[in-house]
Every structure is written in structure tokens, then in C-alpha cells.
Amino acid sequence: MYKFYFNSNKLFFLFIIINSTMISISANSWFGCWIGLEINLLSFIPLISNVNNLLSSEAALKYFLIQSISSMNLMFLIININMLKNMEFFFLSLMLINMPLLMKMGSVPFHFWFINMIEGLSWMNCFLIMTWQKITPLIMIFYLYNFKFLFIIIMINAIIGAIGGLNSISLRKILAFSSINNLSWMISSMLISENLWLLYFFIYSSLNLTIIFMFNFLKIYFFNQLFSNNFKNYLKMMILINLFSLGGLPPFLGFFSKWMTINYLINYNMIFMNMMLIMTSLIMIFLYLRIMYSTFMINYMKLKWFKFKNKLNNYLLMVNYFITLMGLPLSSLLFF
């Protein structure tokens, strides 16, 4: 991750990614949104590809093919959008417009490419594809959607995201399934209010960034690497707290955004959606607890050849603990 910050080429393409997202969300036509998506695609591929890593090259090829197919379908539907609006089956036309956008952000039922390519990405690229790359498709779905169709997508996203990670030992795949589960929360919050979606997305991105920073710092890619006793206990506790916060366990900060979404869903009488989201969040908390359970056990292993040097700033740890632990009381005071 440190090499990413000091590489001028990577920073240039990252700057283009940010600008392309701004172009898409500020465009006054569907064609302008499509142009921003294409610029985003062409600037994200150089960030993924690495000649020294075959998995990253394979991930770049998969990403290009999937995004190209979805862009072609989206362009065809944009050209015929006036005809689709006048169709007798308006529900079908809205489904056709939303399908390529769901494919672009790795939502169910087009999530297989997202899970397969995540193994070939670095931690920084994982963060980008799980957070920033979802902004433009979500906002474009908000422009034109059908509630009944998105209700089904929200339910399936919550279930697949919770169950899919139970059989995986890769932390990148587990966070990818967590992203699919949190995508259901983001879509449901966007259906209620755009400000609520912004709050949820900001909290989710900050927690995701903290977890990915810790995994990148410790060079951890599989959760059995956490069984080693060479890591300090406060680092393990920090990972556990952030994972619980990401899962929405009170009294951590991640619970606040889900708590607000639950309150609004109750006000709109969406009881079934509410119960499904809560139950799948409990499964995600169990998944995070399974990751960290063995790290605090007595029968751990200690590698003699492993040398751990703590180069992490203690002030950064203090800021992370303060945000995660004190974020909920402070945000609750602002809410009320």
C-alpha cells in the first residue's frame, strides 16, 4: 500500500478514477454517465494489472470483459430508453436498465466475477473495488428503478453475502461477501434517503479502509495466518473491534448507520426486509467472530522464523480506537 502512494503512475490513474466518478454523478444525461463509466474502466485496469503477478493480469482481463459487456448493454438501453419508457411492461424495462448497473458493481445475480477476481487484487485495489467503484452504479440506479425489483435484489444480496463467506478461508473473499451483504443495506438506505446512503457509505468505507490497512500492514491474506502468536494482542484486539463494527455490533460505530436504516425501514413498514437484513447481519458477525476466535486461544502456534517489527504509529491506533468506540455515542448525540 505504501508503494501505491509514492508511484506517480498509480496516483495519476487514481486521480482519473475520482474525476470519472464526478463526471458520471454530475452529468445531466445518461450518455454523460456512460462516458464517465468508460473513463473509470480504462483508468482502473492499469491499477489492477501487474506483469509480475499472473493473478492480477487474470483479474484485469476478467474486469475488462465484464465491464465491457455491461457497458454495451447499458449503451444499447440508453439509446432505446424512450422506447423502453413507452413499453407496455414498464416493470420489465426498469429491470433491463438496472441489470447492467448491478453487474458493474458485483451485485447478485452477477456476483461471481467479483468473488473470482478479488483474489488477484492487492489490498488497496480491493478497497477501491469494494467502495469507490460502487458509487456511480448506485447513483444511476437511484435515477430510475422499480421498488419491487430492488426489493428482491436486496433480499438475495443479504442472503448470498452472509452465507457465501462461511465456506471461505480467504480474507479477501470474506470481505467481498461482506461487501455484497452491505450492498443490500446501501440500496435499502438509498431507497429511503440519499443523505442516509451517504452516511452509511462513509461509515462503511472508513471501517473497510481501517481493516484493509491492518491486513496490509500485517501481510495477512488468510485467516489461519492470524493463529500465530507473533502478532501483538492489541493488534488482534484492534482487528476484532473493527470487524465487529463492520458487522454492526453495538456499541461500535458501524451499528449507528444500520440502526438509522432499521429505524427508517420500521417507519416505512418494511418489516420483512428489516428482519432479513438483521438476521443476515448476525450471520456476518458470527463469520467475523470465527475469524478472530482462534487468535485468542491458548493452543496457538509460534513461528520462530517470523520477526514482527511494530512500525505502526501509536497515535494512529489511538485515533482508530476513538473513532470505533466513541463514534456511536457522539453520533447518537448528533442524531437526537
N, C-alpha and C positions, 0 to 999 in steps of 0.2 A: 504493500500500500504506500510506503514511503517513496519507492521508485516512481509510483504513479504521479505523485505530486510534483516531482522535480523533472519530469520528462516533458519537454516543450511540445512534442508532437501529441502526446496524450492530452495535455491541457488544451491544445488547440481544438481537437475533436470534441472534448468535453464542453468547451465554450460553444461550439456549433450545436451540440445537443441541447444545451439550455436555450439558445436562440431559436432553434427549430420548434421547441415546445411553446415558446412565447408567440411564434408566428401562428401556430395552429390554434391556440386558445384565444388569440386576438383577431383572427380572421373573420370577415363578415360574410363568407360564403363557404360552401362545402369544398369547393375546389381549392381555396386557400388552406383549409385544414388538411387536405390531401397533400398539398405541396410541402407543408411542414412535416408531415409524417414521412415523406420520402427523404427529405433532408436528414431527418432524425435517423432513418435506416442507414443511409450512406455514411453517416458520421459515427454510428455505434459499432459498425463492423470492424473498422481499424482498431477500436479499443479491445475487441474480443480476440482478434486473430493474433497469433504468436507463432512464428516459424519454428521455434524450439519446442513447441508443445502440440502434439497431434490432436489431443482432445480439444484444445482451443480452436484449432483450424476446423475440426468437425463441427464444433458448436457454432462457429461463424457461418459455415455453409448451411447448417440447419436453420439458423436465424434468418439468413438471407432468403432461403426458399419459402419459409412460412410467411415472412413479412411480405414478400413479393406476391404470393398467391392471395393473401388477404387484401393487399393494396389493389390488385387487379379487380377483385370482386367489388371492393369499395368504389373504385372509379367507375365501373360499369353501373353500379346502383346510383351513384351521384349523377351520371349522365341521364338516367331514366327516372330520377326522383320525382319529377312532376307526374309521370305516368303512374308511378307506384302510389302516389297520394290519391289518385283518382281510381285506384283499383277497388273492386267490389269487396275484396277480402283485405281490409286495411290492416288487420292484425298480422297477416302473412307478410305484408310489405314492411312493417316495422321490424319483424323478425329478420327479414333479409338484410335490412340496413344494419341491425345490431350485430349480426353474426360475424362479419369481418373484424369489427372492433373488439368483440370478445376474443377472437382468435389472436389479435395483435397483443393483448395483454395476458395471454395464457390462461384464460378462464375456461371453466367447464362448458361445453364438452370438448374443447380444443386445448386441453392442458398437457397432453402427452409430450409435445415438443418441448414445453417449458421444463418439465421434470427431467427429460433426457439430456438437454443441453446444459443444465445448470452444473453438471459435474465437470465440464470443461472450462468453467469460468473462474477467474480469480475472485477473491472476496470483494474487492471494490466493484467489479463488474456485476457480481451478484447483488450488491446493494443497489446499483443503478437499475438493473432489470426488474427488481422486486419493488421499487418505489417510483423513481422518476419516470420510467418508461410507461407507467400506467396512468399518468396524468392526462395526456391528450386523449386516449381512447375513452376514459371515464367521462371527460367533459363532453366529448362528441356524442356519447350515449345519452347524456343528460339533455342534449338538444332535441332528440327525437327518440322516444322509447314507448313501449307498451308495458303497463304495470303488471299485467298477468304473466307476460313472458319473463320479465325480470324477476318476478316472484319465484318462478320455477328455477331460474338460474341461481338466485340467492340460496335457495334450499340445497341444490345439488352442490354448489361451491362449498357450503358449510360442511356437508357430509363428507365429500371427497377430500377436502383439506384436512379434516380431523382424522379420518380413517386411513388415508394414504400413507401417512408418516409412521404408522405403528409398526410396519414391517421393514423399516429402513434404518441403517446404522450410519448413513452419511449425514453430516450436519447440514450440508448444503441442500440436500433433498428435503430434510426435515424443515428447514427454513422456507424452502419453496412451497411445500404443502401448507405451511403456516401462512405464507403469502396468499395462497388460494383461499384459505379459510378467512383471513382478514379482508380479502376482496369482497366477500359476501357482506361483511359489516360496512365496508366503504360504499358499496352500491346501495344498501338499505339506508345509510345515513344521507347519501346524495338524493335519494328519493324524497327525503324529508326536508332537508335544507342544505344549500351549498355551503353555508358557513359551518354547519355541523360536520360536513365532509372534510372541509379544510382543517378543522380542529383534529378530527380523527386521523387524517393523513399525516399531519405534522407530528402528532404524538407517536404514531406507528413508525414513521421514518426515523425519528430521533432514537427510539428504542432499538430499532433494527440496526442503525448505524453504530450504536454502542456495543451491541452484541457482536456484530461483524468486526468491529475494531479489536475487540478482545480476542476473538478467534484468530484473526490475522496476526495479532501480536504474539499469541502463544503458538502459532503454526499448527492449529488443530483443524482437522478435516473430518474425522470420525470420532464418535462419542466414546469409543473404548480408549482413545488416547487420554481422556480425562481420568482414567483409572489410576494413572501414575501419581505417586506421592511427591514428585519433584515440583509440582506447582504449589504455590503458597495457598494457605487456606483462605486468606482474604480475597484472592483472585477467584477461587472457586465460589466463594460466597457472593462475589460481585456478579459472576455469570448467572448464578441461581436466581438472584434478585431480579436481574434484567429479564431472564426468561419468564419468571412468574409475572412480571409486569407486562411483558408482551402477551402472555396468555390472559391477562385481565383479572388477576387475582387481587382482591383488596388486601391491604390498603395502599397498593402501589399505584404509580401514575397511570399505567395502562388501563386500570379499571375505570378511570374517570371518563374517558371517551366512550367506552362501552356502556357505562352507567347512564350517560346522557342519551345515547342511542336507544337503550332499553326504555327509558322514561318516555321518549317521543313515540316509540312504537306502541307503548301501552296507551298513550293518549289517542293514537290513531286506530286503536282496536285491532292491532296486528298481533294477536296473542299467539297464534300458531308459529309465525315467523320468529317471534320473540323467544318462545320456548326452544325452538330448533337451534337458534344461534347460541343460547345459553348452554344447552346440552353439548353442542359441539365444542364450545369453549372449555368445558370441563374435561373433555377428551384431550384437548390440546394441553391443558395444564398437567394432566396425567402423563402425557408424552414428554413434556419438559421435566417433570419430576423423575421419570425413568432415566433421562439423560444424566441427571446430577446425583441420582441415588447412590450409585456405586462409588462416586468420588469421595463420599464422606464415610465409607465403610472401613472397617479395621483391616479386612483382608485385601489390601491393595498391593500393588507391585511397585517396586522402586528400581529404576533403571540406573545402574552405576555409570553408564557412559553418557547419561543425559546431564548436561550442565545448564542450569537455568540462571540467567542473569536478569535481574529486575531493572529494566531501563524505562519503565513506565513512570510518568510523573505522578507523585503522590497528590499533588493539587488536582490533577485530572480525576483521580479516584474519588477525592472528596466532593468534587462537583457532580460526578456521576451519582454518588450515594445521595447527595442532597436533592438532585432532580428526581431520582426514582422514589425516594422515601418521603420527601416533603412536598413533592409535586401535587399529590392528591389533596392534602389539607389546604394548600394555598389556592389551588384551582377551585376547590369547593367553596372557599370564601368568595372568590370572584364570581362563581356561578350564582350564589344566593344573594 
